[in-house]
Protein backbone atom coordinates (compact mmCIF):
# COMPACT_ATOMS: atom_id res chain seq x y z
CA UNK A 1 0.00 0.00 0.00
CA UNK A 2 2.84 2.37 0.87
CA UNK A 3 4.60 1.75 -2.46
CA UNK A 4 1.33 2.26 -4.37
CA UNK A 5 0.68 5.56 -2.59
CA UNK A 6 4.25 6.70 -3.24
CA UNK A 7 4.07 5.77 -6.92
CA UNK A 8 0.71 7.44 -7.54
CA UNK A 9 1.03 10.42 -5.20
CA UNK A 10 4.44 11.17 -3.76
CA UNK A 11 6.53 10.27 -6.81
CA UNK A 12 4.08 11.27 -9.51
CA UNK A 13 5.22 13.70 -12.17
CA UNK A 14 4.35 17.31 -11.42
CA UNK A 15 1.72 18.82 -13.74
CA UNK A 16 2.95 21.06 -16.54
CA UNK A 17 1.13 24.22 -15.50
CA UNK A 18 3.72 26.75 -16.53
CA UNK A 19 3.39 30.38 -15.42
CA UNK A 20 -0.13 31.03 -16.71
CA UNK A 21 -1.81 30.49 -13.34
CA UNK A 22 0.62 32.71 -11.44
CA UNK A 23 0.39 35.49 -14.02
CA UNK A 24 -3.41 35.38 -13.94
CA UNK A 25 -3.39 35.46 -10.13
CA UNK A 26 -0.98 38.40 -10.03
CA UNK A 27 -2.83 40.34 -12.70
CA UNK A 28 -6.46 39.86 -11.64
CA UNK A 29 -6.74 38.33 -8.16
CA UNK A 30 -4.23 40.52 -6.32
CA UNK A 31 -5.41 43.63 -8.15
CA UNK A 32 -8.98 42.96 -7.08
CA UNK A 33 -7.85 42.24 -3.50
CA UNK A 34 -6.00 45.57 -3.25
CA UNK A 35 -9.07 47.40 -4.55
CA UNK A 36 -11.37 45.59 -2.11
CA UNK A 37 -9.04 46.43 0.77
CA UNK A 38 -8.98 50.12 -0.15
CA UNK A 39 -12.77 50.34 -0.40
CA UNK A 40 -13.44 48.36 2.79
CA UNK A 41 -10.84 50.38 4.72
CA UNK A 42 -12.54 53.64 3.76
CA UNK A 43 -15.89 52.36 5.07
CA UNK A 44 -14.30 50.96 8.23
CA UNK A 45 -12.73 54.30 9.10
CA UNK A 46 -15.97 56.15 8.39
CA UNK A 47 -17.98 54.01 10.84
CA UNK A 48 -15.74 54.53 13.86
CA UNK A 49 -16.54 54.28 16.85
CA UNK A 50 -19.33 51.83 15.79
CA UNK A 51 -21.70 52.62 18.68
CA UNK A 52 -24.46 54.32 16.60
CA UNK A 53 -24.69 57.10 19.17
CA UNK A 54 -24.56 60.82 18.47
CA UNK A 55 -24.52 63.55 21.09
CA UNK A 56 -27.81 65.41 21.25
CA UNK A 57 -27.11 68.94 20.03
CA UNK A 58 -28.66 72.02 21.57
CA UNK A 59 -28.99 70.52 25.03
CA UNK A 60 -26.41 69.92 27.74
CA UNK A 61 -28.87 68.31 30.10
CA UNK A 62 -30.89 65.11 30.08
CA UNK A 63 -34.62 65.49 29.54
CA UNK A 64 -36.57 65.37 32.80
CA UNK A 65 -38.53 62.34 31.56
CA UNK A 66 -35.37 60.21 31.69
CA UNK A 67 -34.10 61.30 35.10
CA UNK A 68 -34.32 58.64 37.77
CA UNK A 69 -33.43 55.03 38.45
CA UNK A 70 -34.29 52.49 35.79
CA UNK A 71 -34.30 48.72 35.60
CA UNK A 72 -32.95 47.20 32.39
CA UNK A 73 -32.67 43.61 31.16
CA UNK A 74 -29.64 42.59 29.12
CA UNK A 75 -29.57 40.10 26.26
CA UNK A 76 -28.40 37.51 28.78
CA UNK A 77 -31.61 38.02 30.80
CA UNK A 78 -29.72 39.77 33.56
CA UNK A 79 -31.34 42.66 35.40
CA UNK A 80 -29.29 45.79 36.05
CA UNK A 81 -30.02 49.13 37.67
CA UNK A 82 -29.25 52.33 35.74
CA UNK A 83 -29.34 55.76 37.37
CA UNK A 84 -29.76 58.86 35.20
CA UNK A 85 -29.16 62.36 36.55
CA UNK A 86 -29.93 65.68 34.95
CA UNK A 87 -26.22 66.50 34.41
CA UNK A 88 -25.59 63.42 32.25
CA UNK A 89 -24.88 63.86 28.53
CA UNK A 90 -27.82 63.06 26.27
CA UNK A 91 -27.32 60.89 23.17
CA UNK A 92 -29.53 59.79 20.32
CA UNK A 93 -29.43 56.92 17.83
CA UNK A 94 -27.62 57.61 14.55
CA UNK A 95 -26.65 55.01 11.96
CA UNK A 96 -22.87 55.14 11.60
CA UNK A 97 -22.78 53.12 8.38
CA UNK A 98 -22.38 55.00 5.11
CA UNK A 99 -23.35 51.84 3.25
CA UNK A 100 -26.92 52.19 4.55
CA UNK A 101 -27.45 55.90 5.04
CA UNK A 102 -30.93 56.89 3.83
CA UNK A 103 -31.34 53.35 2.42
CA UNK A 104 -28.78 53.94 -0.31
CA UNK A 105 -25.12 53.15 -0.86
CA UNK A 106 -22.81 56.15 -0.85
CA UNK A 107 -19.53 55.87 -2.73
CA UNK A 108 -16.96 57.04 -2.09
CA UNK A 109 -17.55 57.28 1.67
CA UNK A 110 -16.96 60.93 2.49
CA UNK A 111 -17.75 62.98 5.61
CA UNK A 112 -20.27 65.07 3.67
CA UNK A 113 -22.55 62.02 3.42
CA UNK A 114 -23.26 62.06 7.16
CA UNK A 115 -26.94 62.77 7.90
CA UNK A 116 -27.51 66.39 8.81
CA UNK A 117 -27.81 66.75 12.55
CA UNK A 118 -26.39 63.27 13.18
CA UNK A 119 -22.71 63.82 12.47
CA UNK A 120 -20.48 61.53 14.49
CA UNK A 121 -16.99 62.00 13.00
CA UNK A 122 -14.29 63.99 14.76
CA UNK A 123 -12.30 66.58 12.74
CA UNK A 124 -9.27 64.27 12.51
CA UNK A 125 -11.48 61.36 11.48
CA UNK A 126 -13.06 63.44 8.73
CA UNK A 127 -9.63 64.20 7.25
CA UNK A 128 -8.67 60.52 7.33
CA UNK A 129 -11.97 59.38 5.83
CA UNK A 130 -11.64 62.04 3.11
CA UNK A 131 -8.19 60.67 2.22
CA UNK A 132 -9.32 57.03 2.19
CA UNK A 133 -12.51 57.83 0.27
CA UNK A 134 -10.87 59.68 -2.62
CA UNK A 135 -8.06 57.11 -2.75
CA UNK A 136 -10.56 54.26 -3.11
CA UNK A 137 -12.34 56.17 -5.90
CA UNK A 138 -9.09 56.74 -7.81
CA UNK A 139 -8.11 53.08 -7.41
CA UNK A 140 -11.53 51.95 -8.62
CA UNK A 141 -11.27 54.05 -11.78
CA UNK A 142 -7.70 52.85 -12.40
CA UNK A 143 -8.60 49.17 -11.95
CA UNK A 144 -11.68 49.45 -14.20
CA UNK A 145 -9.58 51.07 -16.94
CA UNK A 146 -6.87 48.44 -16.49
CA UNK A 147 -9.31 45.53 -16.77
CA UNK A 148 -11.10 47.17 -19.72
CA UNK A 149 -7.86 47.69 -21.63
CA UNK A 150 -6.73 44.16 -20.90
CA UNK A 151 -10.08 42.77 -22.10
CA UNK A 152 -9.86 44.81 -25.32
CA UNK A 153 -6.32 43.54 -25.85
CA UNK A 154 -7.45 39.92 -25.48
CA UNK A 155 -10.29 40.49 -27.95
CA UNK A 156 -7.87 42.15 -30.39
CA UNK A 157 -5.46 39.21 -30.13
CA UNK A 158 -8.27 36.92 -31.31
CA UNK A 159 -8.23 38.67 -34.71
CA UNK A 160 -4.73 40.16 -35.01
CA UNK A 161 -1.36 38.57 -34.29
CA UNK A 162 1.92 40.37 -33.91
CA UNK A 163 5.09 38.31 -33.73
CA UNK A 164 7.63 39.50 -31.20
CA UNK A 165 11.13 38.12 -31.46
CA UNK A 166 12.76 36.88 -28.28
CA UNK A 167 16.48 37.46 -27.83
CA UNK A 168 19.05 39.02 -30.15
CA UNK A 169 20.64 37.82 -33.37
CA UNK A 170 24.11 36.60 -32.41
CA UNK A 171 25.24 36.46 -36.08
CA UNK A 172 26.04 32.75 -35.74
CA UNK A 173 24.63 30.33 -38.30
CA UNK A 174 22.72 27.35 -37.00
CA UNK A 175 25.02 24.91 -38.78
CA UNK A 176 28.11 26.53 -37.25
CA UNK A 177 27.10 25.54 -33.71
CA UNK A 178 29.15 22.63 -32.41
CA UNK A 179 26.25 20.99 -30.53
CA UNK A 180 22.99 21.33 -32.45
CA UNK A 181 19.76 19.36 -32.57
CA UNK A 182 16.75 20.02 -34.76
CA UNK A 183 13.15 19.45 -33.75
CA UNK A 184 12.63 15.95 -35.14
CA UNK A 185 9.11 14.49 -34.59
CA UNK A 186 9.47 11.32 -32.54
CA UNK A 187 7.54 9.12 -30.16
CA UNK A 188 8.74 7.08 -27.18
CA UNK A 189 8.22 3.32 -27.15
CA UNK A 190 8.86 0.85 -24.36
CA UNK A 191 9.95 -1.78 -26.93
CA UNK A 192 12.84 0.24 -28.37
CA UNK A 193 15.83 1.77 -26.61
CA UNK A 194 15.53 4.96 -28.70
CA UNK A 195 12.56 7.03 -29.90
CA UNK A 196 10.73 6.13 -33.10
CA UNK A 197 11.00 8.85 -35.76
CA UNK A 198 7.73 10.13 -37.25
CA UNK A 199 9.32 11.62 -40.36
CA UNK A 200 11.41 10.68 -43.34
CA UNK A 201 15.07 10.69 -42.28
CA UNK A 202 16.43 10.59 -45.82
CA UNK A 203 19.00 13.32 -46.33
CA UNK A 204 19.18 14.30 -42.64
CA UNK A 205 22.62 14.45 -41.12
CA UNK A 206 23.32 12.72 -37.84
CA UNK A 207 24.29 15.92 -36.03
CA UNK A 208 20.67 17.11 -36.32
CA UNK A 209 19.56 14.39 -33.88
CA UNK A 210 20.07 14.68 -30.12
CA UNK A 211 20.78 10.96 -29.81
CA UNK A 212 22.80 8.34 -31.72
CA UNK A 213 22.43 4.57 -31.65
CA UNK A 214 25.96 3.11 -31.82
CA UNK A 215 24.65 -0.12 -33.38
CA UNK A 216 22.00 1.01 -35.88
CA UNK A 217 21.45 4.02 -38.16
CA UNK A 218 18.56 6.44 -37.68
CA UNK A 219 16.75 4.91 -40.65
CA UNK A 220 16.13 1.84 -38.46
CA UNK A 221 13.74 3.90 -36.32
CA UNK A 222 12.06 5.59 -39.30
CA UNK A 223 8.32 4.85 -39.13
CA UNK A 224 7.75 6.04 -42.69
CA UNK A 225 9.74 3.10 -44.02
CA UNK A 226 7.67 0.70 -41.92
CA UNK A 227 4.47 2.26 -43.21
CA UNK A 228 5.62 1.89 -46.80
CA UNK A 229 6.32 -1.82 -46.28
CA UNK A 230 3.20 -2.65 -44.24
CA UNK A 231 0.68 -0.66 -46.30
CA UNK A 232 2.20 -1.33 -49.71
CA UNK A 233 -0.59 -2.15 -52.16
CA UNK A 234 -3.32 -0.59 -50.04
CA UNK A 235 -5.42 1.75 -52.15
CA UNK A 236 -6.17 4.01 -49.17
CA UNK A 237 -2.48 4.64 -48.51
CA UNK A 238 -1.29 7.52 -50.70
CA UNK A 239 2.27 7.70 -49.41
CA UNK A 240 4.04 8.48 -46.15
CA UNK A 241 4.59 12.11 -47.20
CA UNK A 242 0.86 12.73 -46.81
CA UNK A 243 0.71 11.14 -43.35
CA UNK A 244 3.95 11.87 -41.51
CA UNK A 245 5.72 15.12 -40.77
CA UNK A 246 8.25 16.58 -43.19
CA UNK A 247 11.63 17.91 -42.20
CA UNK A 248 14.41 19.16 -44.47
CA UNK A 249 17.76 20.75 -43.84
CA UNK A 250 19.99 22.65 -46.25
CA UNK A 251 23.49 23.28 -45.01
CA UNK A 252 24.34 26.80 -46.15
CA UNK A 253 27.30 27.77 -48.22
CA UNK A 254 28.15 31.32 -47.08
CA UNK A 255 24.43 31.96 -46.86
CA UNK A 256 21.90 32.24 -44.07
CA UNK A 257 21.19 28.85 -42.53
CA UNK A 258 17.74 27.46 -43.21
CA UNK A 259 15.78 24.77 -41.39
CA UNK A 260 12.26 23.86 -42.45
N, C-alpha and C positions, 0 to 999 in steps of 0.2 A: 504494500500500500504506500509506503514511504517513497519507494523508487517511482511508482506511478505518479504520485503527487509532484515529485521533483521534476520528472520528465515533462509533465503537462503544464505545470505552473511555475516552479522555481527556475527551471532551465529552459523554458520556452523562449523562442526568439521574440525580441521586442518588436512591437508594431512599427511600421514605417510611416510615422505621422508627419515627419518633417517639421517645419516651422510655421505652418499655416495656422494651427490652433493658437500658438503663442502670439502670433501677429494679430490675429482676430481679437484675442483677449485684450491685448495692449491697446488696440485701436478703438474698440467699441466698449468692452466691459469696463475697463478702468476709467475711460472718459466719462461714461455714464455714472460711475460711482462718485467721481470727483464732483460732477454737477449735482447729484443727489445730496452729497454732503454739504455743499455750499447752500443749497436751497433749504435743507432741513436745519442747518445751523442758524440761518437768518430767522426762521420761525421760532426756534428754541430761545434765542436771545430776546425776541420780541415778547414772549410770554412770561418772562421772569417777573415776579417771584412765584407764579403759578398758584396763587391763593384765591384768585377771583374776587378780591376785595379792593375797593377804592374808598379813599377817605371822603366823607360827606362834606362837600364844600359849603361855605356860607354858614357853618355852625360849628362852634367849638365845644358845644355841650350836647350831652345825650338827651333825646326827647324824654319828657317826663313820663310818658307811657311805658318806657323801658326801665326806669329806675326801680330797683328793688332786688329781692332775692328770688332766683328762678331755679326750678328743678328741670334738668335736661337728661335725656336718655341717649346713650351712645349707641353706635352700631353693634357693640357687643352686649347690649341690654344691661349696661351698667348705669346706675343713677348717680348724677353728680349735681352739686349745688353751685350755681353761678350768681355772683353778686355784682350788680351794675349800679354805679354811682353817677351823679350828674356830671362830674368832672372827667369821666372817661371819654375817649375819642370815638366818635360815631363813624361807622363804615357802612357801605352798601355793596350789593352784589354787582360785579361788572365782569363780563366775559373777557378774559385775557388770552384770547386765541384768535389771531388775525385770519385763521383759516375758516372761521365760522362767524365772523362779525357781520351782523345784519343778514344772516343766512346766505352769504356769498363769499367766495374765495377772493382774497385780495393778494395780488402779486404785482410787484415785489412787496414784501412786508415792510412798510415804512411807518414811522411814528404818526404821520398825518392821517393814517387810517384808523386811529383810535376813536371810539365813539365820543362825540362831544359831551363834555360833562362827566365822562368816565375814564379820563386819562390816568394811567397807572405807571407810566415809565418815568424814571428819573432823568434829569438832563444828560448825565453821562450815558445812560442806557440808550437814550434817543440817538446820540451820536454814533454809538456802536451799531445799533440796529440800522441806522441810515447807511453806514459803511457796508454792512453785510447784505442789506437789501439790494443796493445798486450793484454790488459785486456779483450777486447771484443772477441778476438780470443780464449783466454783460456776459457772464459765462454761459447763460442759456442761449443767448443770441449767437455767441461764437460756436457753441457745440451744434446748434441747429444748422448753421452755415457749413460747418465742417462735415456733418453727416450728409447734407444735401449735395455738396460738391463731390463727396466720395461716391454717393449713389449715382450722380450724373456721369462720373468717370467710369464706373462699372458698366453702365448702360452704353456709354460710348465705345468701350472696349469690346462689346458684343458685335459691333458693326465695323469698327476700324482697328487695325493692328499696326503698331509701330515697333519695329525691331530695334532693340538697343544692344549694342555690342558690349560685351563684358571683357575687361582687360585691355591691354595695349598690344599692338603689333610689334613683336620682337625682331622682325626682319630675319627670321630663321625659317627656312623651308621645312615642311613636314618630313620630307625624306632625308633631311640632313641631321635629324635627331638620332642619337645613337640607340636609344631604347624607345621604340614606337610600337603602337598596337592600334589597329583600326577596329571600328565597331563591326564585328563579324557576327551575324545572327547565328545563335547556337542554342542548344537545349541540353540540359543535364540528363543523364541516364544512369541508373544504378547498375546496368549491365556492361558499361564501358568505362574504362579508366579516365577517358577524356570526353569533353562535350561533343555532341553530334552537330555537324555544321548544316544549317538550313539555307545554304546558298551554293552556287557553283564556284568551286575553288580553282577552276582552270585559269591560269594566268596570274594568280595571286602569289606573291613572294612570301617566304616563310617568316620574314621579319615583321609582317603585318599581323601575325597571330601572337597572342600573349602566352601561348603554350606550345610545346613541341614534344611529340612522341618520339623517343629515340629509336623505336623499333619499326614504326609505320609512318608513311607520309600522311599529309592532311587529307588527301583524296580518299583515304580509307574511311574517314568519318563523314564523307560527303553524302548527305541524304538524297541529293538530286540524282546521283548515279544509281542509288538503290531504287528510286522511283522509276527511273528509265527501264531498269531490268525487270522489276516486278509488274509494272503496268504496260509493258511493251505489247502492242497489239490491241489494247483497249481503246475503243472508239471515243470514249469520254475523256481520255487523257490526251491533252493537246500539247504536252511538252512541259518540262520542269520549269522553263522560264516564265510560264504563265501562273505557276503555283508558288514557287519559292522566291525568296528575296534575291535581288541582284546587287552585286558589289563589284566595282572595277577600280583599278588603280593604275595611273599613268605616272611613271617616274619622270620628273621633269629634266629637261636638258637646258639649263640656264634660263628656265622659265618658272613662273609661279606654280607651286605644287598643287595638284588637283586630286581630290578623293571624292568619288561619287558612290 
